[in-house]
Amino acid sequence: MPQIISTILDTAIFLFAGEPSQPVGTAFIVGFPIKGREGEAVPLVVTAKHVAADHSRLLGRFSTQSGTSTAFVAYDIPDLKSHGDYWEHSDDGVDIVVFRSPHYQQTKYEAVPFNVIASRDILKEEDLAPSDRIVFPGLLVNFVGSARNYPVLRNGAIALIPEEKVPLRFTVGKRVINTQQEVLFLDATSIPGASGSPVFLWPGPRIKGNAFAIGGGPAYLLGVMHGFYPAAPREIVEVETAGTIKMYAENSGIAIVFPSWRLLEILDREDLKKRIEELAAALPPKNVA
């Protein structure tokens, strides 16, 4: 397997919740750099806010270094919040959440470096446009693997970068969010379990400006997967039943991504940066949180 593919796949971790625990979505780790300590970072989990929902406990499922087993890391959400280790965007309609994770040497994952999270300026410099290819690794609900995590790698292309905010209506736990947001539209089918996946610009040949760039560029993180865009407006309907029923929804084949610069706005929060400084001060040299 080409190294770039395995690196992208290894950014994805799986999230479980409930009793008994069931897969609820995908997440990834961003390494927040420790100032003045080159090569050291505090690991932060990033996922969609609607994946975290109202769960008091999330389980992160990691592959292990041995490659023959998995490991679960428990995230106590109320405890994280009480210690200032859980962050959302100041705009309640941004479907991204960040929380701190311990680092275990036996787990295997690729942290997304800070410098590949695309800012607005990078998107302009790269002349990001419809037809640019993207990829996103995510959880496939019906097959997560037993010996290790098996994220599926889905691909597509940017379909539209609207210059105006898009009306959205979605649920976060029991709350209904009505909002208008800056989003990216992808020509890609988002499936259950893909919410929270990291979306990367494919680092291969692409049109940049009026030229064909054969060498491509960095695999920039472009955003966090929200989900599919309905083919037509639908009311949110609460269904209560004692039995199991099949539910179908029209899928337009267009996926919604909350752009990477909204994640950067969370990572630029003063309380987050202060907390990183506190954690770094308590760590011995050449260590991570």
C-alpha positions in Angstrom: 0.0 0.0 0.0 1.4 3.4 -0.9 2.6 5.3 2.2 0.4 8.3 1.6 -2.7 6.1 1.5 -1.7 4.2 4.7 -1.0 7.6 6.4 -4.4 9.0 5.5 -6.1 5.8 6.6 -4.3 5.8 10.0 -5.6 9.3 10.9 -9.1 7.8 11.4 -10.2 6.4 14.8 -13.6 5.0 15.6 -16.0 6.3 18.2 -18.5 4.1 20.1 -21.2 5.0 22.6 -24.2 3.6 24.5 -25.0 0.5 26.4 -24.1 -1.9 24.8 -21.5 0.2 22.9 -22.3 0.8 19.2 -20.3 2.6 16.6 -21.5 6.2 16.3 -18.9 7.9 14.0 -15.4 8.7 13.1 -12.8 11.0 14.7 -9.2 11.9 14.2 -6.3 13.3 16.2 -4.7 16.7 15.7 -1.3 17.2 17.3 -1.3 20.6 19.0 2.3 21.7 19.0 3.9 22.6 22.4 5.6 26.0 22.1 9.4 25.9 22.4 9.5 22.0 22.3 10.1 20.9 18.8 8.4 17.6 17.8 6.2 17.5 20.9 2.4 17.9 20.8 -0.7 17.4 22.9 -3.1 15.0 21.1 -6.7 16.4 20.6 -9.6 14.4 19.3 -11.7 16.1 16.6 -15.1 14.9 15.5 -18.6 16.1 14.5 -20.5 17.6 17.4 -23.6 15.6 16.5 -21.5 12.4 16.9 -20.6 13.4 20.5 -24.3 14.4 20.9 -25.5 14.0 24.5 -23.3 11.0 25.3 -21.7 11.2 28.7 -19.1 8.6 27.7 -17.4 8.0 24.3 -15.1 5.1 23.5 -12.3 5.7 21.0 -11.3 2.5 19.3 -7.7 2.5 18.2 -5.5 -0.1 16.4 -2.5 -1.1 18.4 1.2 -1.0 17.4 1.2 -4.8 17.1 -1.4 -4.6 14.3 -3.2 -7.7 15.7 -5.5 -6.1 18.3 -7.5 -3.0 19.1 -7.7 -0.8 22.2 -10.5 1.3 23.6 -9.9 4.6 25.3 -12.7 5.9 27.4 -13.6 9.6 27.2 -15.7 10.9 30.2 -17.3 13.9 28.6 -18.5 15.6 31.8 -15.1 15.1 33.4 -13.4 16.6 30.3 -15.7 19.6 30.4 -15.1 20.1 34.2 -11.3 20.2 33.6 -11.5 22.6 30.6 -10.5 19.9 28.1 -13.6 20.0 25.9 -14.1 22.8 23.3 -16.8 23.8 20.8 -17.0 26.7 18.4 -18.6 30.0 19.7 -21.1 29.6 16.9 -23.4 26.8 18.1 -24.2 25.8 14.5 -20.6 24.7 13.7 -20.7 20.9 13.8 -17.2 20.3 15.2 -16.0 19.4 18.7 -12.5 19.0 20.1 -11.4 17.3 23.3 -8.2 16.2 24.9 -6.9 12.7 24.6 -4.3 10.9 26.6 -1.5 9.4 24.5 -0.8 5.7 24.8 2.4 4.4 23.3 0.7 1.1 22.4 -1.9 2.7 20.2 -1.3 3.4 16.6 -2.6 6.5 14.8 -1.3 9.3 12.6 -1.9 12.7 14.2 -2.8 15.4 11.6 0.0 18.0 11.8 -1.1 21.6 12.6 0.5 22.9 9.4 -1.7 20.8 7.0 -4.9 22.2 8.4 -5.9 24.5 5.6 -6.6 28.1 6.5 -8.7 30.5 4.3 -5.4 31.9 2.9 -4.2 28.4 2.0 -7.4 27.7 0.1 -6.9 30.8 -1.9 -3.2 30.1 -2.5 -4.1 26.6 -3.7 -6.9 28.0 -5.8 -9.3 25.3 -4.4 -12.2 24.9 -6.8 -14.9 22.4 -7.9 -13.4 19.3 -9.6 -10.5 19.1 -7.1 -10.4 15.5 -5.8 -10.8 14.7 -2.1 -10.5 11.6 0.0 -11.9 10.8 3.5 -11.3 7.7 5.7 -14.2 6.7 7.9 -16.0 4.0 9.8 -18.1 1.4 8.0 -20.8 0.5 10.5 -21.2 -3.1 9.3 -17.5 -3.9 9.3 -15.1 -2.3 11.8 -12.7 -5.2 11.9 -11.6 -7.3 14.9 -7.8 -7.5 14.6 -7.5 -3.8 13.9 -9.5 -0.8 12.7 -10.4 -1.0 9.1 -11.5 2.5 7.9 -12.8 2.6 4.4 -11.3 5.3 2.1 -14.0 7.1 0.1 -13.3 9.6 -2.5 -15.0 12.3 -4.5 -14.5 15.9 -5.6 -15.4 19.4 -4.5 -18.8 20.1 -6.1 -19.3 23.7 -4.8 -17.8 26.3 -2.5 -20.7 28.6 -1.9 -20.0 32.3 -1.5 -23.0 32.5 0.8 -24.0 30.7 4.0 -26.1 27.5 3.5 -29.3 26.9 5.7 -28.9 23.7 7.7 -31.1 21.9 10.1 -29.7 18.9 12.2 -29.9 17.4 15.6 -27.2 17.3 18.3 -28.6 14.8 20.8 -32.1 16.1 21.7 -31.4 19.7 20.4 -32.5 20.8 17.0 -30.0 23.2 15.4 -31.3 25.7 12.8 -28.4 27.6 11.4 -26.7 29.1 8.3 -23.1 28.1 7.8 -20.1 28.3 5.5 -19.7 24.7 4.2 -18.1 22.8 1.3 -20.3 20.7 -0.9 -18.7 17.4 -2.1 -19.6 15.2 -5.0 -19.4 12.2 -2.7 -21.8 10.0 -0.8 -21.6 10.2 2.9 -22.6 7.1 4.7 -23.6 6.3 8.3 -20.4 6.3 10.4 -18.6 8.8 8.2 -19.6 11.8 10.3 -16.5 13.3 11.9 -14.2 12.0 9.2 -11.2 14.1 8.2 -11.5 15.3 4.6 -8.2 15.7 2.7 -7.3 17.3 -0.6 -5.9 14.5 -2.7 -2.2 15.2 -3.2 -2.0 14.3 -6.8 -2.3 16.1 -10.2 -4.8 18.9 -10.3 -5.7 22.1 -12.1 -4.3 25.1 -10.2 -5.1 28.4 -11.7 -5.0 27.9 -15.4 -2.3 25.2 -15.3 -2.2 21.5 -14.8 0.0 20.8 -11.7 1.3 17.3 -12.3 3.1 17.1 -9.0 0.1 18.0 -6.9 0.7 19.4 -3.4 0.3 18.6 0.3 -2.7 16.6 1.5 -4.3 19.5 3.2 -7.0 18.8 5.7 -10.0 20.6 4.2 -12.6 20.0 6.9 -14.7 17.7 9.0 -17.5 15.5 7.5 -21.0 16.5 8.6 -23.1 14.1 6.5 -25.1 13.9 3.4 -27.2 16.8 2.0 -30.9 15.8 1.7 -32.3 15.6 -1.8 -35.2 17.7 -0.7 -36.1 19.5 2.5 -37.4 17.1 5.2 -38.9 17.7 8.6 -37.1 16.1 11.5 -39.5 13.4 12.7 -39.1 11.7 16.1 -39.9 8.0 15.8 -40.7 5.9 18.9 -41.2 2.2 18.4 -40.7 -1.0 20.4 -39.7 -2.9 17.4 -37.1 -2.6 14.7 -38.0 -0.8 11.5 -36.1 0.1 8.3 -35.7 3.8 7.8 -34.8 5.3 4.3 -33.8 8.8 3.4 -33.2 10.3 0.0 -29.5 11.0 -0.6 -28.6 13.7 -3.1 -25.1 12.3 -3.5 -23.8 15.6 -2.1 -21.9 15.6 1.2 -21.5 18.6 3.5 -18.2 19.4 5.1 -17.5 22.0 7.7 -14.4 23.7 6.5 -11.0 23.4 8.2 -10.8 27.1 9.0 -13.7 26.6 11.4 -11.6 24.0 13.2 -8.7 26.5 13.3 -11.0 29.0 15.0 -11.7 26.4 17.8 -8.0 25.7 18.1 -7.3 29.4 18.4 -9.5 29.8 21.4 -7.7 31.4 24.3 -8.9 28.9 26.9 -7.7 26.1 24.7 -4.2 27.6 24.2 -4.0 28.3 27.9 -4.9 24.7 28.8 -2.2 23.4 26.4 0.4 25.6 28.2 -0.7 24.2 31.5 -0.4 20.7 30.3 3.0 21.3 28.7 4.3 22.8 31.9 3.4 19.6 33.8 5.1 17.4 31.3 8.8 16.3 31.4 10.8 17.0 28.2 10.3 14.8 25.2 6.9 13.7 26.2 3.3 14.2 25.0 0.1 14.5 27.0 
